[in-house]
Amino acid sequence: MQPNILLITVDQMRGDCLHYLGHPVIQTPNLDNLARNGAAFTNAYTATPSCVPARAAIMTGMKPEHHGRVGYQDKVPWNYEHTIAGEFANAGYHTQCVGKMHVYPTRNLCGFHNVVLHDGYMHYNRNRSAVSAREWWDQCDDYTVWLRERAGSGVDIMDNGLDCNASTVARPWHLDESLHPTNWAVTQSIDFLRRRDPGKPFFLWTSFVRPHPPLDPPQAFLDLYDGIELPSPPIGDWADLSDDERDGMNPTTSRGIVHERMRQRALAAYYALITHIDHQIGRLLNALFEYGVQNNTIILFTSDHGDLMGDHQLYKKILPYEGSAKVPFILNDPTGALGLKKGKFVDEVIELRDIMPTLLHAAGVAIPGTVDGKSIIPLARPDEQPAWRAYIHGEHAYDKLSYHFLTDGKRKYIWFSQTGEEQFFDLEHDPQERINLAGQQQHEELLDLWRGRLIGELRGREEGYTDGSRLIVGRKPVNVLSRLATDAHA
């Protein structure tokens, strides 16, 4: 029988938040062990660092210009011919997603046989001026229904008073730990192991909502980080340290001066949520053993994007800096069939579009021609040196801060399309992006090289970012390219 496939994703986890990679504070024992017995990819990125476009890359294997989501926009239909779940289902796999999908319509299966859904707080479903009855929210969220059955009919996910995008406010989870959405995702995943078709291999996607805010870890995990010295955020020589509008007082801020005690508390809660997830992953791994599939289940762990958490006085995601765009990425194969070198650190630059071809390759399933990504399995083998991409291109429409970036994991070039500002970082010697090398004469030749690469990536784009010889400043960015925009209004 083909191997089972377990894809584990988290939401908004930074790429550096693994003890295995040398983080000085974070505790991630189960993820560390998966990496120790598998391969850890140290230059894994999301091309579009926000939830919707990042998930489009995971589900389709496409780069942004092909899946069409180059910014954040809800309520755009998901009508892709080939999806990761659909290909597994067509190949005879029993497919299931538990947790966050963030697609539209909300209950779109996207090729899965079944979805047990919790997307977190979805504004367009919770807006009572636009939705006629609260029952519509219940239909769209399985976790809320499950929670009310156990904790009382009046209980709601917003009862702790934390906004779903609050990056600087934290408090302990207010109910029993077993009722936390992180525990729920594993409880439902284990239930799938119980009731799956034993005559078929399975593809299970366990998709956690945390450590995305609200920052509400159970108290026991918050205690792990209480009273210890937490890392100070890097501040680049390019960072805007002013806060004339006092944006830092907004709990959902993207930038600004935040009270240091609040920042420390938020960071502790963020780490605590990651450790909580790690422990629940340990629970899921134990369930694989109990159901007799531990040795025949290939596991891939990653995040959709990171969180700046105060780096350069910035918060949340979307921007192209390492805290936001770099993600953890672990491939573990207990079957031994993939020939991975245990404990290998892989430095080649990879992206979320590589998940679909990697897992299909692992299962021996044909990879559709629509897929832009590549299987990363050869990179993780001991003796292979496969030809690989020179860099990745990422982008995000973001009003005045709309940008494009290129990186090979060693250097990063950023172009802000509305202002023409450029940034260039030597990530090998400056991994926290403290020094902007753009504008320095000694780096101009190298900057020309990367600028030319971006012109090549953007040639022919509908926004008109280049005429083929130069980058054109001020072209209007869009969140979705024209094909998807047409679908949205059909």
C-alpha positions in Angstrom: 0.0 0.0 0.0 1.1 3.5 -0.7 2.3 5.6 2.4 -0.1 7.7 4.4 0.5 11.4 4.2 0.1 13.8 7.2 0.4 17.5 6.4 0.6 19.6 9.5 0.4 23.4 9.2 0.2 26.1 11.7 -0.8 29.7 11.2 1.7 32.6 11.6 4.7 30.7 13.0 8.1 32.3 12.4 10.7 30.2 10.7 13.2 30.7 13.5 10.9 29.4 16.3 12.4 26.0 16.6 14.8 24.9 19.3 16.4 22.6 16.7 17.4 25.6 14.7 19.1 27.3 17.6 16.3 29.5 19.1 17.5 30.5 22.6 14.2 30.2 24.3 11.5 28.3 22.5 10.6 24.7 23.6 9.6 22.5 20.6 10.6 18.9 21.6 8.4 17.0 19.3 9.1 19.1 16.2 12.8 18.9 17.1 12.6 15.2 17.1 10.8 15.2 13.7 13.6 17.2 12.3 16.3 15.1 14.0 14.9 12.1 12.3 14.0 13.9 9.1 15.2 16.9 7.2 14.9 20.6 8.2 14.8 23.2 5.4 16.4 26.4 6.7 15.4 28.7 3.8 11.7 28.0 3.4 9.6 30.9 2.4 6.0 31.9 1.7 5.8 34.0 -1.5 2.8 35.9 -0.3 2.8 36.3 3.5 -0.8 36.3 4.4 -3.4 33.5 5.0 -5.4 33.3 1.7 -2.6 33.5 -0.9 -0.3 31.3 1.1 -3.0 28.6 1.3 -3.5 28.9 -2.4 0.1 28.0 -2.9 -0.2 25.0 -0.6 -3.4 23.7 -2.3 -2.4 24.3 -5.9 1.4 24.1 -6.0 1.3 27.3 -8.1 3.3 30.5 -7.7 1.3 33.7 -7.1 1.0 34.9 -10.7 -0.6 31.6 -11.6 -2.9 31.0 -8.7 -3.8 34.7 -9.0 -3.9 35.7 -5.4 -1.2 38.4 -5.1 -2.7 40.1 -2.0 -5.2 39.4 0.7 -8.9 39.4 -0.4 -11.7 37.3 1.0 -14.8 36.0 -0.9 -13.0 35.2 -4.1 -14.1 31.7 -5.3 -11.7 28.8 -5.3 -12.2 27.0 -8.6 -8.9 25.4 -9.3 -8.8 22.4 -11.6 -6.0 20.6 -9.6 -5.7 20.7 -5.9 -3.5 18.6 -3.6 -6.5 16.9 -2.0 -8.2 16.3 -5.3 -5.1 14.6 -6.7 -4.8 12.4 -3.7 -8.5 11.5 -3.8 -8.2 10.7 -7.5 -5.3 8.4 -6.7 -7.4 6.4 -4.2 -6.5 8.1 -1.0 -9.1 8.8 1.8 -8.7 12.6 2.3 -9.6 14.8 5.3 -8.8 18.3 6.4 -9.2 19.3 10.1 -9.0 23.0 11.0 -8.2 26.0 8.9 -8.9 26.2 5.2 -9.7 29.9 4.6 -11.3 29.3 1.2 -14.5 30.5 -0.4 -17.2 29.5 -0.3 -16.3 28.7 3.3 -17.3 25.1 3.0 -15.7 24.5 -0.4 -14.1 21.0 -0.1 -11.3 21.8 -2.6 -11.0 18.1 -3.4 -11.2 16.7 0.1 -13.7 14.0 0.9 -14.5 15.8 4.1 -13.5 19.0 6.1 -14.0 19.5 9.8 -13.7 23.3 9.8 -12.4 26.0 12.1 -11.0 29.0 10.3 -10.8 31.2 13.4 -12.8 34.4 13.4 -14.0 35.1 9.9 -15.2 38.6 9.6 -17.5 38.2 6.6 -19.3 35.3 8.3 -19.6 37.1 11.7 -20.8 40.4 10.4 -24.5 40.4 11.4 -25.3 43.4 9.3 -24.4 41.3 6.3 -25.5 37.9 7.5 -29.1 37.4 8.5 -28.7 35.0 11.4 -26.1 33.7 13.7 -26.9 30.2 12.6 -25.0 30.9 9.4 -21.8 31.2 11.4 -22.6 27.9 13.1 -22.9 26.3 9.7 -19.5 27.6 8.7 -17.6 26.6 11.9 -17.5 23.1 13.3 -15.4 24.0 16.3 -17.9 26.5 17.6 -20.7 24.0 17.5 -18.5 21.4 19.2 -17.5 24.0 21.9 -21.0 24.9 22.7 -22.0 21.3 23.1 -19.4 20.9 25.8 -19.1 24.3 27.5 -22.6 25.7 27.2 -24.8 27.1 24.4 -23.8 30.7 25.2 -20.1 30.2 24.9 -18.3 31.9 22.0 -14.7 32.1 20.8 -14.7 35.8 21.5 -15.5 35.5 25.2 -11.9 36.1 26.3 -12.1 39.7 24.9 -9.1 39.3 22.6 -9.3 40.5 19.0 -8.5 37.8 16.5 -5.7 40.0 15.1 -4.4 41.4 18.3 -0.6 41.0 18.1 0.3 42.9 21.4 -2.3 41.7 23.9 -2.3 38.3 25.6 -4.0 36.4 28.3 -4.4 32.7 29.3 -7.0 30.5 27.8 -10.2 30.9 29.9 -11.7 27.4 29.6 -10.4 23.9 30.2 -7.3 23.1 28.1 -9.1 20.3 26.3 -11.5 22.8 24.8 -8.8 24.9 23.2 -8.9 25.0 19.4 -5.4 23.5 19.3 -6.5 20.5 21.3 -9.7 20.3 19.2 -7.7 20.1 15.9 -5.8 17.0 17.3 -9.0 15.5 18.8 -10.7 15.6 15.4 -7.6 14.4 13.6 -7.5 11.4 16.0 -11.1 10.7 15.3 -10.4 10.6 11.6 -7.8 7.9 12.3 -10.5 5.9 14.1 -13.1 6.1 11.3 -11.0 6.2 8.2 -11.3 3.6 5.5 -8.6 1.0 6.5 -8.5 -0.3 2.9 -7.1 3.0 1.6 -4.0 5.1 2.4 -5.0 8.5 3.8 -4.1 12.1 3.3 -4.8 14.1 6.4 -4.2 17.8 6.7 -4.2 18.9 10.3 -4.4 22.7 10.1 -3.9 24.6 13.3 -5.2 28.2 13.7 -2.6 29.1 16.3 -0.2 30.7 17.0 -2.2 33.3 15.0 -3.8 35.6 17.5 -5.7 35.7 19.8 -2.6 35.1 21.9 -4.4 32.8 24.4 -2.3 29.8 25.5 -3.3 27.6 28.4 -1.8 28.9 31.6 0.6 25.9 32.0 2.4 26.9 28.7 2.4 30.6 29.5 4.2 29.7 32.8 7.0 28.1 30.8 8.1 31.6 29.6 7.2 33.6 32.7 10.1 35.5 34.2 12.8 34.5 31.7 14.7 36.8 29.4 13.2 36.9 26.0 15.0 37.9 22.8 15.0 41.6 21.9 13.7 42.5 18.5 16.2 43.4 15.8 16.0 47.1 14.6 17.3 47.8 11.2 19.1 51.0 10.2 16.3 51.5 7.7 13.4 51.1 10.3 11.0 54.0 11.0 11.1 54.4 14.7 8.7 57.2 14.9 5.1 56.7 16.0 3.5 60.1 15.7 0.0 58.7 15.3 0.6 56.4 18.4 -0.2 53.3 16.3 1.4 51.2 18.9 -1.6 51.7 21.2 -3.8 49.9 18.8 -3.9 46.2 19.9 -4.1 45.1 16.2 -1.3 47.4 15.1 1.0 46.6 12.2 3.7 49.0 13.5 4.4 51.4 16.3 5.8 51.8 19.8 4.3 49.2 22.1 4.7 49.2 25.9 7.6 47.0 26.7 5.8 44.9 29.2 3.0 44.3 26.7 5.5 43.3 24.1 7.2 40.9 26.4 3.9 39.4 27.5 2.7 39.0 23.9 6.0 37.3 22.9 5.8 34.9 25.8 2.2 34.0 24.8 3.3 33.5 21.2 6.0 31.1 22.2 3.6 29.4 24.6 1.1 28.8 21.8 3.9 27.2 19.7 4.9 24.9 22.6 1.2 24.0 23.2 1.0 23.1 19.5 4.2 21.0 19.8 2.7 19.0 22.7 -0.5 18.4 20.8 1.5 17.2 17.8 3.1 14.8 20.2 -0.4 13.6 21.1 -1.2 13.1 17.4 2.1 11.2 16.8 1.2 8.9 19.7 -2.2 8.3 18.1 -0.4 7.3 14.8 1.3 4.6 16.9 -1.9 3.5 18.6 -3.7 3.1 15.2 -0.8 1.2 13.7 0.2 3.7 11.1 3.2 5.4 12.7 5.8 3.6 10.5 3.9 4.1 7.2 3.0 7.9 7.5 5.2 10.6 5.9 4.9 13.9 7.7 5.4 17.4 6.5 5.3 20.3 8.9 5.2 24.0 8.0 3.4 27.4 8.5 1.6 29.6 6.0 3.7 32.6 7.1 5.3 34.1 10.1 4.8 37.1 12.5 7.1 40.1 12.8 6.4 40.3 16.6 8.1 43.7 17.0 11.1 43.2 14.6 12.0 46.6 13.2 9.0 48.0 15.2 6.6 46.0 13.0 3.9 43.5 13.8 1.8 40.8 12.1 2.6 39.5 8.6 2.4 40.6 4.9 5.7 42.4 4.7 8.7 40.6 3.1 11.1 40.5 6.1 12.4 37.3 7.5 10.0 37.2 10.6 7.0 37.4 8.3 8.1 35.6 5.1 10.3 32.8 6.4 8.6 29.6 7.7 9.6 26.4 9.5 9.7 23.4 7.2 10.3 19.8 8.2 10.0 16.6 6.2 9.9 13.3 8.1 9.8 9.8 6.6 9.7 6.9 9.0 9.1 4.5 6.0 12.7 5.0 4.8 11.4 4.8 1.2 12.3 8.4 0.4 16.0 7.9 1.3 16.2 11.1 3.4 19.4 11.8 5.3 18.4 12.0 8.9 19.1 15.3 10.6 20.0 17.0 7.4 19.9 20.8 7.1 18.9 21.8 3.6 19.9 25.3 2.6 18.4 25.6 -0.9 15.5 28.1 -1.1 12.1 26.5 -1.2 8.5 27.8 -1.1 5.0 26.7 -0.1 4.3 25.8 -3.8 6.7 22.9 -3.3 4.5 21.1 -0.8 2.0 19.7 -3.3 4.7 18.2 -5.7 6.7 16.9 -2.7 3.8 15.0 -1.2 2.5 13.7 -4.5 6.1 12.5 -5.3 6.3 10.8 -1.9 3.1 8.9 -2.6 4.0 8.0 -6.2 1.1 10.1 -7.5 1.5 12.0 -10.8 2.1 15.7 -10.5 -0.2 17.9 -12.6 1.2 20.1 -15.3 -0.3 23.2 -13.6 2.1 22.8 -10.7 5.0 25.3 -10.5 6.6 23.9 -7.4 9.2 21.1 -7.3 9.6 18.0 -5.1 12.1 18.8 -2.4 12.8 15.1 -1.7 16.0 15.0 -3.7 17.4 17.9 -1.8 17.1 15.9 1.5 18.9 12.8 0.3 22.5 12.3 1.3 24.3 12.2 -2.0 22.1 13.9 -4.5 22.8 17.4 -5.7 19.9 18.1 -8.0 19.7 21.2 -10.1 17.6 23.7 -8.2 16.1 27.2 -8.7 18.4 30.2 -8.2 15.8 32.2 -6.2 12.1 32.7 -5.5 9.9 35.6 -6.3 7.4 36.8 -3.8 5.0 39.7 -3.7 2.0 41.3 -1.8 -0.4 44.1 -2.7 -0.4 46.3 0.4 -1.4 49.8 -0.5 1.6 52.1 -0.3 3.7 49.3 1.0 3.0 47.0 -2.0 6.2 45.2 -2.9 8.0 42.4 -4.8 10.9 40.5 -3.4 13.5 38.0 -4.5 15.7 35.8 -2.4 18.0 32.8 -2.6 18.2 32.5 1.1 21.5 34.2 1.1 20.5 37.6 -0.2 17.2 39.4 -0.5 16.1 42.2 -2.8 12.9 44.1 -2.1 11.3 46.7 -4.4 8.3 48.7 -3.1 6.3 49.3 -6.2 4.5 52.5 -5.1 7.5 54.4 -4.0 10.4 52.8 -5.8 12.3 52.3 -2.6 14.7 49.4 -2.7 16.2 47.3 0.0 19.0 44.7 -0.3 20.1 42.4 2.6 23.1 40.1 2.9 21.3 37.3 4.9 24.4 35.2 5.3 26.1 37.9 7.4 23.0 39.9 8.5 20.2 37.3 9.0 18.1 39.8 10.9 18.1 42.4 8.1 19.6 45.2 10.2 21.6 46.8 7.4 20.1 47.9 4.1 22.8 47.7 1.4 20.8 49.4 -1.3 22.3 52.7 -2.3 25.8 51.7 -1.3 28.1 52.2 -4.3 30.1 49.0 -3.7 26.9 46.9 -4.0 25.5 48.6 -7.1 26.6 45.9 -9.6 25.0 43.2 -7.5 21.9 45.3 -7.0 21.6 45.6 -10.8 21.7 41.8 -11.1 18.8 41.3 -8.7 16.9 44.3 -10.2 17.2 42.7 -13.6 15.9 39.4 -12.3 12.8 41.1 -11.0 12.2 42.8 -14.3 12.3 39.3 -15.9 9.8 38.0 -13.3 7.4 40.9 -13.9 7.6 41.1 -17.7 4.2 40.8 -19.2 2.3 41.2 -15.9 -1.1 42.9 -16.3 -0.3 45.6 -13.7 2.5 47.0 -15.9 5.3 46.9 -13.4 7.9 46.9 -16.1 8.4 47.7 -19.8 11.0 45.0 -20.0 14.0 47.2 -19.4 13.1 49.0 -16.1 10.8 48.9 -13.1 7.9 51.3 -13.3 6.9 53.0 -10.1 3.3 53.7 -9.2 1.4 51.1 -11.1 -1.8 50.2 -9.3 -1.4 46.9 -7.4 -4.3 44.5 -7.2 -5.1 41.8 -4.7 -6.3 39.3 -7.3 -5.3 39.0 -10.9 -7.9 39.5 -13.6 -9.1 35.9 -14.0 -9.9 35.6 -10.4 -11.4 39.1 -10.2 -13.8 38.1 -13.0 -14.7 34.9 -11.2 -15.4 36.9 -8.0 -18.0 39.0 -9.8 -19.6 36.4 -11.9 
